[in-house]
Amino acid sequence: MEEFICSVEFLRGGTVFYARVSSEAGGVREYHSPSSSDVIDQVISDLQEEFESAPAA
């Protein structure tokens, strides 16, 4: 059975990169940086912490 875990959007506005992450556990949060790799690293780190602390199903 499939279950919603999270939604991730990556956007670019001029010289700034944005990420919008939505999950049941963490709600909606946004990240921004002039570097795309910094935004991706922020999202990975945040989701990794969220999934590691989530109770096992």
N, CA, C and O atoms as a Tripos MOL2 file, in Angstrom:
@<TRIPOS>MOLECULE
protein
  228   227    57     0     0
PROTEIN
NO_CHARGES

@<TRIPOS>ATOM
      1 N           0.8380   -1.1610    0.0000 N.3       1 MET1
      2 CA          0.0000    0.0000    0.0000 C.3       1 MET1
      3 C           0.8980    1.2430    0.0000 C.2       1 MET1
      4 O           1.9110    1.2900    0.6980 O.2       1 MET1
      5 N           0.5160    2.2310   -0.7800 N.am      2 GLU2
      6 CA          1.2730    3.4680   -0.8590 C.3       2 GLU2
      7 C           0.7790    4.4640    0.1760 C.2       2 GLU2
      8 O          -0.4070    4.5200    0.5010 O.2       2 GLU2
      9 N           1.7200    5.2470    0.6820 N.am      3 GLU3
     10 CA          1.4080    6.2380    1.7030 C.3       3 GLU3
     11 C           2.1700    7.5140    1.3890 C.2       3 GLU3
     12 O           3.3510    7.4590    1.0480 O.2       3 GLU3
     13 N           1.5100    8.6660    1.4970 N.am      4 PHE4
     14 CA          2.1620    9.9480    1.2620 C.3       4 PHE4
     15 C           3.2340   10.1660    2.3200 C.2       4 PHE4
     16 O           2.9680   10.0630    3.5170 O.2       4 PHE4
     17 N           4.4480   10.4670    1.8690 N.am      5 ILE5
     18 CA          5.5400   10.7640    2.7920 C.3       5 ILE5
     19 C           5.8760   12.2510    2.7350 C.2       5 ILE5
     20 O           5.8750   12.9370    3.7580 O.2       5 ILE5
     21 N           6.1630   12.7390    1.5320 N.am      6 CYS6
     22 CA          6.4720   14.1590    1.4190 C.3       6 CYS6
     23 C           6.3790   14.6110   -0.0360 C.2       6 CYS6
     24 O           6.3560   13.8080   -0.9690 O.2       6 CYS6
     25 N           6.3280   15.9110   -0.1820 N.am      7 SER7
     26 CA          6.3430   16.5570   -1.4940 C.3       7 SER7
     27 C           7.4840   17.5640   -1.4710 C.2       7 SER7
     28 O           7.6460   18.3070   -0.5030 O.2       7 SER7
     29 N           8.2770   17.5870   -2.5460 N.am      8 VAL8
     30 CA          9.4040   18.5080   -2.6220 C.3       8 VAL8
     31 C           9.3390   19.2560   -3.9550 C.2       8 VAL8
     32 O           9.1980   18.6490   -5.0160 O.2       8 VAL8
     33 N           9.4440   20.5800   -3.8800 N.am      9 GLU9
     34 CA          9.4880   21.4150   -5.0820 C.3       9 GLU9
     35 C          10.7840   22.2110   -5.0670 C.2       9 GLU9
     36 O          11.1750   22.7590   -4.0360 O.2       9 GLU9
     37 N          11.4450   22.2690   -6.2170 N.am     10 PHE10
     38 CA         12.6300   23.1020   -6.3700 C.3      10 PHE10
     39 C          12.3070   24.1800   -7.3930 C.2      10 PHE10
     40 O          11.8030   23.8930   -8.4790 O.2      10 PHE10
     41 N          12.6070   25.4390   -7.0300 N.am     11 LEU11
     42 CA         12.2940   26.5770   -7.8850 C.3      11 LEU11
     43 C          13.5010   27.4910   -7.9830 C.2      11 LEU11
     44 O          14.3880   27.4680   -7.1300 O.2      11 LEU11
     45 N          13.5220   28.2940   -9.0350 N.am     12 ARG12
     46 CA         14.5840   29.2920   -9.1740 C.3      12 ARG12
     47 C          13.9390   30.6460   -9.4160 C.2      12 ARG12
     48 O          13.0870   30.7870  -10.2940 O.2      12 ARG12
     49 N          14.3410   31.6310   -8.6450 N.am     13 GLY13
     50 CA         13.8440   32.9860   -8.8000 C.3      13 GLY13
     51 C          15.0180   33.9270   -8.9810 C.2      13 GLY13
     52 O          15.6220   34.3640   -8.0010 O.2      13 GLY13
     53 N          15.3440   34.2400  -10.2140 N.am     14 GLY14
     54 CA         16.5120   35.0930  -10.4790 C.3      14 GLY14
     55 C          17.7910   34.3630  -10.1170 C.2      14 GLY14
     56 O          18.1350   33.3540  -10.7320 O.2      14 GLY14
     57 N          18.4940   34.8750   -9.1170 N.am     15 THR15
     58 CA         19.7660   34.2610   -8.7150 C.3      15 THR15
     59 C          19.6360   33.4340   -7.4420 C.2      15 THR15
     60 O          20.6420   33.0020   -6.8790 O.2      15 THR15
     61 N          18.4000   33.2100   -6.9820 N.am     16 VAL16
     62 CA         18.1750   32.4640   -5.7460 C.3      16 VAL16
     63 C          17.4170   31.1770   -6.0560 C.2      16 VAL16
     64 O          16.4760   31.1710   -6.8500 O.2      16 VAL16
     65 N          17.8370   30.0940   -5.4210 N.am     17 PHE17
     66 CA         17.1630   28.8030   -5.5520 C.3      17 PHE17
     67 C          16.3090   28.5770   -4.3110 C.2      17 PHE17
     68 O          16.7140   28.9110   -3.1970 O.2      17 PHE17
     69 N          15.1360   28.0110   -4.5100 N.am     18 TYR18
     70 CA         14.1870   27.7600   -3.4250 C.3      18 TYR18
     71 C          13.7960   26.2900   -3.4260 C.2      18 TYR18
     72 O          13.7860   25.6350   -4.4680 O.2      18 TYR18
     73 N          13.4760   25.7860   -2.2450 N.am     19 ALA19
     74 CA         12.8870   24.4590   -2.1140 C.3      19 ALA19
     75 C          11.7150   24.5810   -1.1570 C.2      19 ALA19
     76 O          11.7980   25.2740   -0.1420 O.2      19 ALA19
     77 N          10.6380   23.9130   -1.4810 N.am     20 ARG20
     78 CA          9.4630   23.8760   -0.6140 C.3      20 ARG20
     79 C           9.1710   22.4040   -0.3220 C.2      20 ARG20
     80 O           8.9360   21.6100   -1.2330 O.2      20 ARG20
     81 N           9.1900   22.0610    0.9520 N.am     21 VAL21
     82 CA          8.9690   20.6780    1.3740 C.3      21 VAL21
     83 C           7.7030   20.6290    2.2060 C.2      21 VAL21
     84 O           7.4910   21.4630    3.0850 O.2      21 VAL21
     85 N           6.8650   19.6450    1.9200 N.am     22 SER22
     86 CA          5.6250   19.4600    2.6580 C.3      22 SER22
     87 C           5.5300   18.0040    3.0940 C.2      22 SER22
     88 O           5.6790   17.0880    2.2860 O.2      22 SER22
     89 N           5.2780   17.8060    4.3950 N.am     23 SER23
     90 CA          5.0920   16.4460    4.9080 C.3      23 SER23
     91 C           4.1300   16.5070    6.0820 C.2      23 SER23
     92 O           3.9450   17.5610    6.6910 O.2      23 SER23
     93 N           3.5220   15.3810    6.3930 N.am     24 GLU24
     94 CA          2.5940   15.3480    7.5190 C.3      24 GLU24
     95 C           3.3180   15.6150    8.8280 C.2      24 GLU24
     96 O           2.7960   16.3210    9.6910 O.2      24 GLU24
     97 N           4.5000   15.0660    8.9840 N.am     25 ALA25
     98 CA          5.2380   15.2110   10.2410 C.3      25 ALA25
     99 C           5.8150   16.6120   10.4090 C.2      25 ALA25
    100 O           5.7920   17.1550   11.5140 O.2      25 ALA25
    101 N           6.3250   17.2020    9.3480 N.am     26 GLY26
    102 CA          7.0220   18.4800    9.4630 C.3      26 GLY26
    103 C           6.2730   19.6820    8.9380 C.2      26 GLY26
    104 O           6.7480   20.8100    9.0710 O.2      26 GLY26
    105 N           5.1010   19.4650    8.3400 N.am     27 GLY27
    106 CA          4.3540   20.5760    7.7690 C.3      27 GLY27
    107 C           5.0420   21.1100    6.5230 C.2      27 GLY27
    108 O           5.7610   20.3790    5.8420 O.2      27 GLY27
    109 N           4.8200   22.3830    6.2270 N.am     28 VAL28
    110 CA          5.4230   23.0210    5.0590 C.3      28 VAL28
    111 C           6.5910   23.8790    5.5190 C.2      28 VAL28
    112 O           6.4660   24.6670    6.4570 O.2      28 VAL28
    113 N           7.7180   23.7210    4.8570 N.am     29 ARG29
    114 CA          8.8720   24.5540    5.1600 C.3      29 ARG29
    115 C           9.5750   24.9180    3.8610 C.2      29 ARG29
    116 O           9.4980   24.1970    2.8660 O.2      29 ARG29
    117 N          10.2560   26.0480    3.8960 N.am     30 GLU30
    118 CA         10.9390   26.5420    2.7070 C.3      30 GLU30
    119 C          12.4030   26.8220    3.0070 C.2      30 GLU30
    120 O          12.7700   27.1710    4.1290 O.2      30 GLU30
    121 N          13.2220   26.6630    1.9910 N.am     31 TYR31
    122 CA         14.6570   26.9030    2.0760 C.3      31 TYR31
    123 C          15.0450   27.7840    0.8960 C.2      31 TYR31
    124 O          14.4030   27.7310   -0.1530 O.2      31 TYR31
    125 N          16.0850   28.5910    1.0550 N.am     32 HIS32
    126 CA         16.5650   29.3890   -0.0680 C.3      32 HIS32
    127 C          18.0570   29.6400    0.0750 C.2      32 HIS32
    128 O          18.5920   29.7280    1.1800 O.2      32 HIS32
    129 N          18.7110   29.7510   -1.0710 N.am     33 SER33
    130 CA         20.1490   29.9920   -1.1110 C.3      33 SER33
    131 C          20.5260   30.3910   -2.5360 C.2      33 SER33
    132 O          19.8340   30.0240   -3.4860 O.2      33 SER33
    133 N          21.6110   31.1360   -2.6900 N.am     34 PRO34
    134 CA         22.0880   31.4370   -4.0480 C.3      34 PRO34
    135 C          22.6900   30.2070   -4.7400 C.2      34 PRO34
    136 O          22.9310   30.2300   -5.9470 O.2      34 PRO34
    137 N          22.9280   29.1490   -3.9860 N.am     35 SER35
    138 CA         23.5200   27.9280   -4.5350 C.3      35 SER35
    139 C          22.4970   26.7910   -4.5400 C.2      35 SER35
    140 O          21.9010   26.4800   -3.5080 O.2      35 SER35
    141 N          22.3010   26.1780   -5.6970 N.am     36 SER36
    142 CA         21.3530   25.0570   -5.7780 C.3      36 SER36
    143 C          21.8080   23.8930   -4.9100 C.2      36 SER36
    144 O          20.9790   23.2250   -4.2920 O.2      36 SER36
    145 N          23.1080   23.6410   -4.8520 N.am     37 SER37
    146 CA         23.5880   22.5140   -4.0480 C.3      37 SER37
    147 C          23.3610   22.7570   -2.5520 C.2      37 SER37
    148 O          23.1170   21.8030   -1.8130 O.2      37 SER37
    149 N          23.4350   24.0070   -2.0910 N.am     38 ASP38
    150 CA         23.1540   24.3060   -0.6910 C.3      38 ASP38
    151 C          21.6940   24.0250   -0.3480 C.2      38 ASP38
    152 O          21.3930   23.4810    0.7150 O.2      38 ASP38
    153 N          20.7890   24.3990   -1.2540 N.am     39 VAL39
    154 CA         19.3620   24.1460   -1.0120 C.3      39 VAL39
    155 C          19.0950   22.6390   -0.9730 C.2      39 VAL39
    156 O          18.3660   22.1560   -0.1070 O.2      39 VAL39
    157 N          19.6790   21.9140   -1.8980 N.am     40 ILE40
    158 CA         19.4910   20.4580   -1.9320 C.3      40 ILE40
    159 C          20.0510   19.8290   -0.6620 C.2      40 ILE40
    160 O          19.4180   18.9450   -0.0840 O.2      40 ILE40
    161 N          21.2180   20.2650   -0.2200 N.am     41 ASP41
    162 CA         21.8150   19.7380    1.0190 C.3      41 ASP41
    163 C          20.9250   20.0210    2.2270 C.2      41 ASP41
    164 O          20.7860   19.1670    3.1030 O.2      41 ASP41
    165 N          20.3220   21.2120    2.2820 N.am     42 GLN42
    166 CA         19.4200   21.5570    3.3860 C.3      42 GLN42
    167 C          18.2050   20.6390    3.4080 C.2      42 GLN42
    168 O          17.7960   20.1650    4.4670 O.2      42 GLN42
    169 N          17.6290   20.3910    2.2320 N.am     43 VAL43
    170 CA         16.4500   19.5220    2.1340 C.3      43 VAL43
    171 C          16.8090   18.0970    2.5430 C.2      43 VAL43
    172 O          16.0830   17.4680    3.3130 O.2      43 VAL43
    173 N          17.9080   17.5980    2.0400 N.am     44 ILE44
    174 CA         18.3340   16.2320    2.3750 C.3      44 ILE44
    175 C          18.5310   16.0850    3.8750 C.2      44 ILE44
    176 O          18.0500   15.1250    4.4760 O.2      44 ILE44
    177 N          19.2290   17.0250    4.4730 N.am     45 SER45
    178 CA         19.5070   16.9600    5.9070 C.3      45 SER45
    179 C          18.2180   16.9770    6.7230 C.2      45 SER45
    180 O          18.0510   16.1800    7.6460 O.2      45 SER45
    181 N          17.3130   17.8830    6.3810 N.am     46 ASP46
    182 CA         16.0570   18.0060    7.1080 C.3      46 ASP46
    183 C          15.2080   16.7390    6.9780 C.2      46 ASP46
    184 O          14.6770   16.2410    7.9700 O.2      46 ASP46
    185 N          15.0820   16.2220    5.7620 N.am     47 LEU47
    186 CA         14.2730   15.0170    5.5610 C.3      47 LEU47
    187 C          14.9070   13.8010    6.2180 C.2      47 LEU47
    188 O          14.2000   12.9480    6.7540 O.2      47 LEU47
    189 N          16.2160   13.7130    6.1830 N.am     48 GLN48
    190 CA         16.9100   12.5980    6.8270 C.3      48 GLN48
    191 C          16.6200   12.5950    8.3250 C.2      48 GLN48
    192 O          16.3150   11.5470    8.8940 O.2      48 GLN48
    193 N          16.7120   13.7590    8.9670 N.am     49 GLU49
    194 CA         16.3960   13.8600   10.3970 C.3      49 GLU49
    195 C          14.9390   13.4870   10.6670 C.2      49 GLU49
    196 O          14.6390   12.7650   11.6180 O.2      49 GLU49
    197 N          14.0420   13.9870    9.8190 N.am     50 GLU50
    198 CA         12.6120   13.7030   10.0080 C.3      50 GLU50
    199 C          12.3270   12.2080    9.8900 C.2      50 GLU50
    200 O          11.6050   11.6530   10.7180 O.2      50 GLU50
    201 N          12.8800   11.5550    8.8790 N.am     51 PHE51
    202 CA         12.5940   10.1290    8.6590 C.3      51 PHE51
    203 C          13.2610    9.2540    9.7190 C.2      51 PHE51
    204 O          12.7010    8.2330   10.1180 O.2      51 PHE51
    205 N          14.4510    9.6440   10.1780 N.am     52 GLU52
    206 CA         15.1350    8.8520   11.2010 C.3      52 GLU52
    207 C          14.4290    8.9290   12.5430 C.2      52 GLU52
    208 O          14.4870    7.9830   13.3280 O.2      52 GLU52
    209 N          13.7640   10.0440   12.8150 N.am     53 SER53
    210 CA         13.0710   10.1950   14.1030 C.3      53 SER53
    211 C          11.6200    9.7340   14.0470 C.2      53 SER53
    212 O          10.9400    9.6980   15.0730 O.2      53 SER53
    213 N          11.1460    9.3840   12.8660 N.am     54 ALA54
    214 CA          9.7490    8.9310   12.7230 C.3      54 ALA54
    215 C           9.6030    7.5210   13.2860 C.2      54 ALA54
    216 O          10.5070    6.6990   13.1380 O.2      54 ALA54
    217 N           8.4730    7.2380   13.9280 N.am     55 PRO55
    218 CA          8.2500    5.8830   14.4330 C.3      55 PRO55
    219 C           8.0870    4.8940   13.2860 C.2      55 PRO55
    220 O           7.5200    5.2380   12.2480 O.2      55 PRO55
    221 N           8.5680    3.6930   13.4580 N.am     56 ALA56
    222 CA          8.4470    2.6610   12.4320 C.3      56 ALA56
    223 C           6.9930    2.2570   12.2680 C.2      56 ALA56
    224 O           6.2420    2.1650   13.2390 O.2      56 ALA56
    225 N           6.6100    2.0180   11.0190 N.am     57 ALA57
    226 CA          5.2160    1.6500   10.7410 C.3      57 ALA57
    227 C           4.9830    0.1760   10.9620 C.2      57 ALA57
    228 O           3.8660   -0.3070   10.7750 O.2      57 ALA57
@<TRIPOS>BOND
     1     1     2 1
     2     2     3 1
     3     3     4 2
     4     3     5 am
     5     5     6 1
     6     6     7 1
     7     7     8 2
     8     7     9 am
     9     9    10 1
    10    10    11 1
    11    11    12 2
    12    11    13 am
    13    13    14 1
    14    14    15 1
    15    15    16 2
    16    15    17 am
    17    17    18 1
    18    18    19 1
    19    19    20 2
    20    19    21 am
    21    21    22 1
    22    22    23 1
    23    23    24 2
    24    23    25 am
    25    25    26 1
    26    26    27 1
    27    27    28 2
    28    27    29 am
    29    29    30 1
    30    30    31 1
    31    31    32 2
    32    31    33 am
    33    33    34 1
    34    34    35 1
    35    35    36 2
    36    35    37 am
    37    37    38 1
    38    38    39 1
    39    39    40 2
    40    39    41 am
    41    41    42 1
    42    42    43 1
    43    43    44 2
    44    43    45 am
    45    45    46 1
    46    46    47 1
    47    47    48 2
    48    47    49 am
    49    49    50 1
    50    50    51 1
    51    51    52 2
    52    51    53 am
    53    53    54 1
    54    54    55 1
    55    55    56 2
    56    55    57 am
    57    57    58 1
    58    58    59 1
    59    59    60 2
    60    59    61 am
    61    61    62 1
    62    62    63 1
    63    63    64 2
    64    63    65 am
    65    65    66 1
    66    66    67 1
    67    67    68 2
    68    67    69 am
    69    69    70 1
    70    70    71 1
    71    71    72 2
    72    71    73 am
    73    73    74 1
    74    74    75 1
    75    75    76 2
    76    75    77 am
    77    77    78 1
    78    78    79 1
    79    79    80 2
    80    79    81 am
    81    81    82 1
    82    82    83 1
    83    83    84 2
    84    83    85 am
    85    85    86 1
    86    86    87 1
    87    87    88 2
    88    87    89 am
    89    89    90 1
    90    90    91 1
    91    91    92 2
    92    91    93 am
    93    93    94 1
    94    94    95 1
    95    95    96 2
    96    95    97 am
    97    97    98 1
    98    98    99 1
    99    99   100 2
   100    99   101 am
   101   101   102 1
   102   102   103 1
   103   103   104 2
   104   103   105 am
   105   105   106 1
   106   106   107 1
   107   107   108 2
   108   107   109 am
   109   109   110 1
   110   110   111 1
   111   111   112 2
   112   111   113 am
   113   113   114 1
   114   114   115 1
   115   115   116 2
   116   115   117 am
   117   117   118 1
   118   118   119 1
   119   119   120 2
   120   119   121 am
   121   121   122 1
   122   122   123 1
   123   123   124 2
   124   123   125 am
   125   125   126 1
   126   126   127 1
   127   127   128 2
   128   127   129 am
   129   129   130 1
   130   130   131 1
   131   131   132 2
   132   131   133 am
   133   133   134 1
   134   134   135 1
   135   135   136 2
   136   135   137 am
   137   137   138 1
   138   138   139 1
   139   139   140 2
   140   139   141 am
   141   141   142 1
   142   142   143 1
   143   143   144 2
   144   143   145 am
   145   145   146 1
   146   146   147 1
   147   147   148 2
   148   147   149 am
   149   149   150 1
   150   150   151 1
   151   151   152 2
   152   151   153 am
   153   153   154 1
   154   154   155 1
   155   155   156 2
   156   155   157 am
   157   157   158 1
   158   158   159 1
   159   159   160 2
   160   159   161 am
   161   161   162 1
   162   162   163 1
   163   163   164 2
   164   163   165 am
   165   165   166 1
   166   166   167 1
   167   167   168 2
   168   167   169 am
   169   169   170 1
   170   170   171 1
   171   171   172 2
   172   171   173 am
   173   173   174 1
   174   174   175 1
   175   175   176 2
   176   175   177 am
   177   177   178 1
   178   178   179 1
   179   179   180 2
   180   179   181 am
   181   181   182 1
   182   182   183 1
   183   183   184 2
   184   183   185 am
   185   185   186 1
   186   186   187 1
   187   187   188 2
   188   187   189 am
   189   189   190 1
   190   190   191 1
   191   191   192 2
   192   191   193 am
   193   193   194 1
   194   194   195 1
   195   195   196 2
   196   195   197 am
   197   197   198 1
   198   198   199 1
   199   199   200 2
   200   199   201 am
   201   201   202 1
   202   202   203 1
   203   203   204 2
   204   203   205 am
   205   205   206 1
   206   206   207 1
   207   207   208 2
   208   207   209 am
   209   209   210 1
   210   210   211 1
   211   211   212 2
   212   211   213 am
   213   213   214 1
   214   214   215 1
   215   215   216 2
   216   215   217 am
   217   217   218 1
   218   218   219 1
   219   219   220 2
   220   219   221 am
   221   221   222 1
   222   222   223 1
   223   223   224 2
   224   223   225 am
   225   225   226 1
   226   226   227 1
   227   227   228 2
@<TRIPOS>SUBSTRUCTURE
     1 MET1         2 RESIDUE 1 A MET
     2 GLU2         6 RESIDUE 1 A GLU
     3 GLU3        10 RESIDUE 1 A GLU
     4 PHE4        14 RESIDUE 1 A PHE
     5 ILE5        18 RESIDUE 1 A ILE
     6 CYS6        22 RESIDUE 1 A CYS
     7 SER7        26 RESIDUE 1 A SER
     8 VAL8        30 RESIDUE 1 A VAL
     9 GLU9        34 RESIDUE 1 A GLU
    10 PHE10       38 RESIDUE 1 A PHE
    11 LEU11       42 RESIDUE 1 A LEU
    12 ARG12       46 RESIDUE 1 A ARG
    13 GLY13       50 RESIDUE 1 A GLY
    14 GLY14       54 RESIDUE 1 A GLY
    15 THR15       58 RESIDUE 1 A THR
    16 VAL16       62 RESIDUE 1 A VAL
    17 PHE17       66 RESIDUE 1 A PHE
    18 TYR18       70 RESIDUE 1 A TYR
    19 ALA19       74 RESIDUE 1 A ALA
    20 ARG20       78 RESIDUE 1 A ARG
    21 VAL21       82 RESIDUE 1 A VAL
    22 SER22       86 RESIDUE 1 A SER
    23 SER23       90 RESIDUE 1 A SER
    24 GLU24       94 RESIDUE 1 A GLU
    25 ALA25       98 RESIDUE 1 A ALA
    26 GLY26      102 RESIDUE 1 A GLY
    27 GLY27      106 RESIDUE 1 A GLY
    28 VAL28      110 RESIDUE 1 A VAL
    29 ARG29      114 RESIDUE 1 A ARG
    30 GLU30      118 RESIDUE 1 A GLU
    31 TYR31      122 RESIDUE 1 A TYR
    32 HIS32      126 RESIDUE 1 A HIS
    33 SER33      130 RESIDUE 1 A SER
    34 PRO34      134 RESIDUE 1 A PRO
    35 SER35      138 RESIDUE 1 A SER
    36 SER36      142 RESIDUE 1 A SER
    37 SER37      146 RESIDUE 1 A SER
    38 ASP38      150 RESIDUE 1 A ASP
    39 VAL39      154 RESIDUE 1 A VAL
    40 ILE40      158 RESIDUE 1 A ILE
    41 ASP41      162 RESIDUE 1 A ASP
    42 GLN42      166 RESIDUE 1 A GLN
    43 VAL43      170 RESIDUE 1 A VAL
    44 ILE44      174 RESIDUE 1 A ILE
    45 SER45      178 RESIDUE 1 A SER
    46 ASP46      182 RESIDUE 1 A ASP
    47 LEU47      186 RESIDUE 1 A LEU
    48 GLN48      190 RESIDUE 1 A GLN
    49 GLU49      194 RESIDUE 1 A GLU
    50 GLU50      198 RESIDUE 1 A GLU
    51 PHE51      202 RESIDUE 1 A PHE
    52 GLU52      206 RESIDUE 1 A GLU
    53 SER53      210 RESIDUE 1 A SER
    54 ALA54      214 RESIDUE 1 A ALA
    55 PRO55      218 RESIDUE 1 A PRO
    56 ALA56      222 RESIDUE 1 A ALA
    57 ALA57      226 RESIDUE 1 A ALA
